[in-house]
Amino acid sequence: MTTPDDIFDPIYPTSSIQKLFYGATEISNASTKDSLLAGGTTCRFQNGTDGGNRSAYWVPALLLRDGTTLAGGKQLNAYYGRGASSIDPHVMKPFPDGLKMVARDTNNSQTGVKWYCSNINGEGNNGNMQERPYNCDPNGLYPYVTVNISFPQCGNGDVDTTDPQKYPVNDHISHVVYAGSGGCPTPDYPEVYPRLFTTAKYNTSFGEGALLAGGRDPATEFRSYYLEAWKPGKLQFLVDRCIRAGINCNSTRPAR
């Protein structure tokens, strides 16, 4: 994990918005899957073992009501699962090598963005889901301001939207979509990927009035970013042995 002073971004290299990074430790504007695989990671399964995940995850820093920007995050948990009930897990594939994608609060209601209070010992929470961050009890069971978001799981096979002949806007989202009641929409998005779901836990109990870095509204403009960098065969193994089998294997949890 890095601090908000690190404003580099492998997806938006010219962005000046401060972010909190998790997972891969060798992160820069020029990061690729190969460069991430060559470095370290804070990603561990819940039992502490290294599952071969060198992917990078990042979210906007949080600007608190008193004008201070958080010096760092607390924890990000990442879960790879079946996702939509309409999905046939037996045709699921791992993400394509080096997939980049952005989950946006305004993209689709299926993103499931909600703010709540939680701890760092599992996924217990106070059950109070809100559109914006609010104050948590710093001395209670759930002291950390937390947000969750779901990524799309249907793709066209591309790893990004950088081809101007195919994508009029390089939005880093048009190559993936959410599943509908009939599964992934074919023929445009026939590839079925794991559903990536993340929870970002900010290192504060004071969320009331907070904004996202850059002054953005946390109720409508939260974004989460992902650059895939699993070691060869590792995610395929988890898809085969866990998701397709309907087994809840150890979740991948980038450490605090």
GIWOKA-V579410 format. One record per helix or strand. SS is the DSSP state (H for helix, E for strand). FROM is the first residue (numbers start at 1). TO is the last residue. If there is no record, write none. Layout:
# GIWOKA-V579410
ss = (SS,SS)
from = (FROM,FROM)
to = (TO,TO)
This chain:
# GIWOKA-V579410
ss = (E,H,E,E,E,E,E,E,E,H,E,E,H,E,E,E,E,E,E,E,E,E,E,E,E,E,E,H,E)
from = (19,33,41,43,53,56,62,69,73,89,92,100,109,114,125,130,144,154,176,180,183,191,195,211,216,223,230,234,252)
to = (24,37,41,45,53,60,63,69,81,91,93,104,111,118,125,130,150,155,177,180,183,193,202,212,216,227,230,243,254)
